Amino acid sequence: MRAHRLFAAYYDRMNAHAERLFLGRRREQLLHGLTGTVLDVGAGTGANLPHLRSAERIIAAEPDAAMRARLARRAAETDVPVEVTDASAEALPWPDDSVDAVVFTLVLCTVADPEAALGEARRVLKDDGTLALLEHVRGDGRLARVQDLVTPVWKVVGAGCHPNRDTLGTVRRRGDFHLDAVEEFSEIPRWVPASPMIQVTARPAG
């Protein structure tokens, strides 16, 4: 879609200020210690790649062709081996218990079926693996009502982004993961539809 091509072309520029202000620091905190095979789901243009330097191998899954073209260029400049794939979050083509970490950053707001995506993450993740999330989520009160109102337009201009997704609630409801660390924060004004955010690390349950 032309809208997705435009979104991909401007994505890094749109996020540049936030990356300098807080996103880069948050990515570093969340990702720098991940080792082994790391699956970055919805890898976008590859903003996570510099922070995954402790990994032995990175699988960067990005179904959007316009984003994936930029991701491939960044992957070629990364020291860690990177496999770029068009796999979708809801249908990961890897065996059970095959990766050491699964990463979602600013992507569960866009997938068609977040529950299926989290189920697939649990399936491919080793029993001693790590789930890492950095997502903007549904607010409360007036903000939640605003998010509901703007979602029909926001998801069109934002390549499928739903600002009213209760991602943390979905993780808890599914019960596939034990939450080790959960931080909710607002680095941007709380009235902005893409606020608040969560930073989460979890491990497989059962």
ABEGO torsion letter per residue (X at the ends): XAAAAAAAAAAAAAAAAAAAAAAAAAAAAAAAABBEBBBBBGAEAGAAAAAAAABABBBBBBABAAAAAAAAAAAAABABBBBBBABBAABBABBBGABABBBBBGAAAABABAAAAAAAAAAABBAABBBBBBBBBBBBEAAAAAAAAAAAAAAAAAGGBBAABBAAAAAAAAGABBBABBBBBBABBAABAAOBBBBBBBBBBX
